[in-house]
Amino acid sequence: MTPAAFALALGWILGALALASWLVGTAIAYARRRGMLDLPGQRRSHAVPTPRGGGIGIVLATLLTVPGALLSLPAAWPPLLVAALVAALALVALIGWRDDHRPLGVLPRLGVQLLAVALFGSVLLAPAHAWWWLPLLVLAGAWSINLHNFMDGIDGLLAQQAIFVGTGLGLLAASVAQPALATAAFCIAAATLGFWFYNRAPARIFMGDVGSGSLGLLIAVLVATCWRQAPGLLWPALILCSAFVTDASLTLLSRFLRGRRWYTAHREHLYQWLVRSGWTHARSARFYLGWNVLVAAPAAAVARYSASLALPAGLFAYAVAIATWIVLKRRCLRRPPQGASHVAT
């Protein structure tokens, strides 16, 4: 990348950070005026009423920077694909924003999510006429949207994860000479960092469905696009997502097998059990960060730079993640619940 292109990319990234920081600050005042507060309750992990909907800052900062990065940098995206991304993000963000103001049923939200992913997936797959991948892409995208919504339950956790995954996917894209895609991923990470400053423990504002659903879509888009650019990036991309995929998937499976209403709100994810067993929000978030830095990042690097070890590295990361989830969940179940805490340590 030329110095001029590098400077332009850096400008987009810093712009995303600055815009998100300003917009999230504005969203706090808006949420308080509109009474958009998450109140403490049996199925929640916070102890004080807290504004929600701060993810609108991430969405708007992304919409104002990512399309420009994708169109102006080397290895630029086709305009139609950028338009599809903007439309898909707008659909998911709008239904989430509506739900943050007045809760909607499962079916309307799911219908819009499926439509958004199908729209982007169709345009992404059209050049290669690879339509057989579309059903899997739609299911994976919808699951990504919802699992990130499920994992948005304690201070700073989802924002921290999105920063890590966005940065990792940006590095993967850069490693295969895709500056536009890499910068878009870094912009998403930077916008989320702007939100994280307000959301780290003790949180001043929550992300809301507008943010969690949108980040789920954006991560799915980045993973799918990395895969289309270089199929060898799929395993390292999935490894980067291992913490959330494992926790959300095993929790859903566990609830389903026990005959629970798996689609309703609950506090049975591992991060929620850690808080209920006495961990602070900050300590719980640090545990997931430790996994990302000590396990996911090294395993993803191995998978990226050794094609023969990509599958074993992926299987190893997920096997260890599953074992860790089971061991910690059992330990938490043996401890009496101690309630929620916002105290950072």
MARSE-804019 format. One record per residue (C-alpha): x, y, z; residue in three letters. Coordinates in steps of 0.02 Angstrom, whole numbers, padded with zeros to 5 digits, always signed. Each point is the difference from the previous one (the first is absolute). Example, Ala and Ser with C-alpha at 12.3 -4.5 7.8 and 13.67 -1.06 7.14 Angstrom:
+00615-00225+00390ALA
+00069+00172-00033SER
***
This chain:
+00000+00000+00000MET
+00069+00171-00047THR
+00030+00134+00133PRO
-00150+00096-00066ALA
-00113-00152+00012ALA
+00066-00037+00175PHE
-00037+00178+00055ALA
-00176-00013-00072LEU
-00030-00166+00088ALA
+00062+00073+00165LEU
-00116+00148-00024GLY
-00151-00113-00021TRP
+00047-00099+00156ILE
+00029+00152+00110LEU
-00159+00077-00068GLY
-00099-00154+00053ALA
+00073+00011+00175LEU
-00036+00186+00019ALA
-00176-00010-00073LEU
-00051-00147+00109ALA
+00068+00082+00158SER
-00099+00159-00033TRP
-00159-00090-00055LEU
-00004-00118+00150VAL
+00018+00148+00118GLY
-00149+00079-00086THR
-00097-00163+00010ALA
+00012-00002+00190ILE
-00096+00164+00013ALA
-00127-00059-00131TYR
-00032-00165+00090ALA
-00031+00088+00165ARG
-00122+00122-00081ARG
-00097-00141-00083ARG
+00000-00111+00154GLY
+00102-00136-00089MET
+00067-00079+00159LEU
+00041-00181+00039ASP
-00061-00032+00176LEU
+00077-00130+00116PRO
-00095-00164+00008GLY
+00009-00187+00025GLN
+00057-00031-00179ARG
+00124+00144-00006ARG
+00179+00014+00061SER
+00006+00184+00048HIS
-00047+00084+00163ALA
-00049+00178-00049VAL
-00114+00073-00137PRO
+00108+00032-00153THR
-00039+00084-00167PRO
-00001-00113-00153ARG
+00017+00028-00187GLY
+00180+00062+00000GLY
+00038-00117-00144GLY
-00079+00129-00116ILE
+00167+00091+00012GLY
+00091-00153-00069ILE
-00127-00019-00140VAL
+00005+00181-00056LEU
+00190+00011+00011ALA
+00011-00160-00104THR
-00121+00064-00131LEU
+00098+00163-00014LEU
+00172-00079-00019THR
-00005-00181-00059VAL
-00081+00032-00171PRO
+00128+00135-00036GLY
+00143-00114+00048ALA
-00068-00142-00107LEU
-00019+00112-00152LEU
+00157+00108+00012SER
+00141-00120+00045LEU
+00094-00130-00102PRO
-00096-00163-00030ALA
-00159+00103+00010ALA
-00168-00086+00008TRP
-00124+00012-00144PRO
-00126+00139+00035PRO
-00145-00123-00003LEU
+00079-00104+00138LEU
+00029+00156+00106VAL
-00181+00050-00028ALA
-00056-00174+00054ALA
+00103+00015+00159LEU
-00074+00171+00040VAL
-00178-00062-00032ALA
+00025-00157+00106ALA
+00076+00099+00144LEU
-00139+00129-00009ALA
-00133-00137+00009LEU
+00076-00086+00151VAL
+00038+00164+00088ALA
-00175+00071-00028LEU
-00089-00154+00066ILE
+00117+00000+00150GLY
-00026+00186+00030TRP
-00188-00027-00008ARG
+00015-00143+00125ASP
+00103+00108+00117ASP
-00142+00127+00004HIS
-00143-00124+00008ARG
+00032-00189+00009PRO
-00051-00101-00152LEU
-00041-00184-00019GLY
+00125-00130-00056VAL
-00072-00027-00174LEU
+00006+00181-00065PRO
+00181+00017+00057ARG
+00052-00168-00071LEU
-00087+00036-00165GLY
+00094+00164-00024VAL
+00164-00081+00050GLN
-00021-00141-00127LEU
-00045+00126-00134LEU
+00153+00105+00038ALA
+00121-00146-00005VAL
-00080-00071-00157ALA
+00016+00169-00086LEU
+00186+00015+00034PHE
+00034-00184-00029GLY
-00085+00002-00170SER
+00107+00144-00062VAL
+00159-00076+00076LEU
-00027-00169-00085LEU
-00069+00065-00166ALA
+00166+00023-00093PRO
+00046-00183+00025ALA
-00180-00063-00018HIS
+00031-00096+00162ALA
-00183-00002+00050TRP
+00014-00166+00090TRP
+00090+00091+00141TRP
-00141+00126+00027LEU
-00108-00103+00122PRO
+00150-00037+00110LEU
+00056+00181-00009LEU
-00173+00062+00050VAL
-00010-00119+00148LEU
+00176+00042+00057ALA
-00033+00186-00014GLY
-00163-00009+00096ALA
+00084-00104+00134TRP
+00142+00126+00013SER
-00124+00142+00024ILE
-00092-00091+00138ASN
+00149-00076+00089LEU
+00079+00171+00017HIS
-00165+00063+00069ASN
-00001-00145+00125PHE
+00178+00039+00054MET
-00035+00184+00034ASP
-00041-00017+00184GLY
+00141+00074+00105ILE
+00102+00158-00007ASP
+00126+00011-00141GLY
-00004-00183-00054LEU
-00076+00012-00175LEU
+00093+00160-00041ALA
+00164-00079+00054GLN
-00034-00154-00106GLN
-00046+00103-00153ALA
+00160+00102+00017ILE
+00103-00160+00007PHE
-00089-00088-00143VAL
-00006+00155-00109GLY
+00185+00031+00023THR
+00042-00182-00031GLY
-00105-00008-00158LEU
+00082+00161-00059GLY
+00172-00078+00021LEU
-00058-00155-00094LEU
-00065+00106-00144ALA
+00163+00100-00004ALA
+00098-00163-00009SER
-00083-00042-00167VAL
+00022+00175-00074ALA
-00177+00065+00029GLN
+00028+00177+00067PRO
-00180+00056-00024ALA
-00071-00148+00096LEU
+00135+00015+00134ALA
-00037+00185+00026THR
-00187-00035+00011ALA
+00033-00128+00137ALA
+00114+00122+00093PHE
-00134+00135-00015CYS
-00128-00115+00081ILE
+00123-00040+00140ALA
+00038+00186+00022ALA
-00184+00047+00006ALA
-00029-00134+00131THR
+00148+00065+00100LEU
-00084+00171+00001GLY
-00152-00084+00077PHE
+00102-00107+00121TRP
+00065+00155+00090PHE
-00180+00027+00060TYR
-00045-00184+00021ASN
+00146-00069+00100ARG
-00039-00039+00181ALA
-00090+00088+00076PRO
-00099+00033-00159ALA
-00074+00171-00033ARG
-00104-00067-00145ILE
-00044-00170-00073PHE
+00014-00046-00183MET
-00180-00052-00028GLY
-00064-00107-00142ASP
+00046+00135-00125VAL
+00183-00030+00041GLY
+00008-00185+00041SER
-00097-00054-00154GLY
+00098+00117-00113SER
+00167-00062+00065LEU
-00058-00179-00025GLY
-00042+00040-00180LEU
+00163+00093-00030LEU
+00106-00141+00070ILE
-00094-00125-00109ALA
+00028+00112-00151VAL
+00186+00015+00036LEU
+00022-00187+00025VAL
-00098-00042-00158ALA
+00096+00128-00103THR
+00169-00062+00064CYS
-00054-00176-00049TRP
-00051+00056-00175ARG
+00165+00092-00025GLN
+00107-00143+00066ALA
-00084-00163+00057PRO
+00151-00037+00110GLY
-00052+00144+00114LEU
-00158-00089+00058LEU
+00078-00102+00140TRP
+00101+00142+00077PRO
-00154+00112-00011ALA
-00107-00129+00090LEU
+00134-00024+00132ILE
-00003+00186+00038LEU
-00186-00018+00037CYS
+00018-00157+00107SER
-00038+00076+00171ALA
-00172+00066-00046PHE
-00046-00141-00120VAL
+00038-00131+00132THR
-00089+00086+00144ASP
-00157+00046-00098ALA
-00012-00167-00092SER
+00026-00112+00152LEU
-00120+00104+00104THR
-00134-00010-00134LEU
+00027-00187-00022LEU
-00007-00028+00188SER
-00163+00095+00017ARG
-00076-00089-00149PHE
+00045-00173+00066LEU
-00075+00042+00169ARG
-00163+00055-00080GLY
+00023+00184+00046ARG
-00070+00142-00105ARG
+00169+00031-00080TRP
-00058+00156-00093TYR
-00050+00097+00157THR
+00110+00110+00110ALA
+00103-00092+00130HIS
+00162+00005+00100ARG
+00079-00167-00044GLU
+00148+00051-00108HIS
+00168-00033+00077LEU
+00039+00185+00020TYR
-00164+00020+00095GLN
+00039-00147+00114TRP
+00171+00074+00036LEU
-00082+00162+00057VAL
-00130-00093+00102ARG
+00138-00099+00086SER
+00083+00160+00061GLY
+00110+00061-00142TRP
-00013+00183-00047THR
-00046+00051-00176HIS
+00178+00060-00027ALA
+00077-00164+00058ARG
-00119-00101-00109SER
+00043+00105-00151ALA
+00185-00023+00037ARG
-00024-00188-00002PHE
-00067+00007-00179TYR
+00139+00119-00047LEU
+00126-00123+00070GLY
-00073-00138-00107TRP
+00010+00110-00155ASN
+00180+00053+00030VAL
+00073-00163+00067LEU
-00095-00129-00103VAL
-00102+00071-00144ALA
+00130+00119-00071ALA
+00146-00126-00001PRO
-00111-00138-00071ALA
-00065+00118-00135ALA
+00179+00047-00046ALA
+00046-00184-00018VAL
-00154-00031-00107ALA
+00041+00150-00111ARG
+00181-00040-00035TYR
-00005-00190-00007SER
-00131-00071-00116ALA
+00032-00177+00061SER
-00031+00052+00180LEU
-00152+00111-00031ALA
-00130-00135+00035LEU
+00093-00075+00150PRO
+00024+00174+00073ALA
-00184+00037-00019GLY
-00054-00165+00076LEU
+00123+00024+00143PHE
-00062+00175+00039ALA
-00182-00052+00003TYR
+00035-00161+00097ALA
+00091+00099+00135VAL
-00137+00131+00000ALA
-00133-00133+00025ILE
+00098-00084+00140ALA
+00029+00169+00085THR
-00185+00042-00012TRP
-00051-00165+00078ILE
+00126+00009+00143VAL
-00039+00181+00046LEU
-00188-00026-00016LYS
+00008-00146+00123ARG
+00103+00102+00121ARG
-00124+00142-00008CYS
-00146-00118+00030LEU
+00082-00062+00159ARG
+00009+00177+00070ARG
-00153+00090+00070PRO
-00049+00152-00107PRO
+00063+00163+00073GLN
-00095+00124-00108GLY
+00062+00125-00128ALA
+00138+00126+00022SER
+00057+00150-00099HIS
+00158+00025+00102VAL
+00156-00002-00108ALA
+00156-00085+00067THR
***
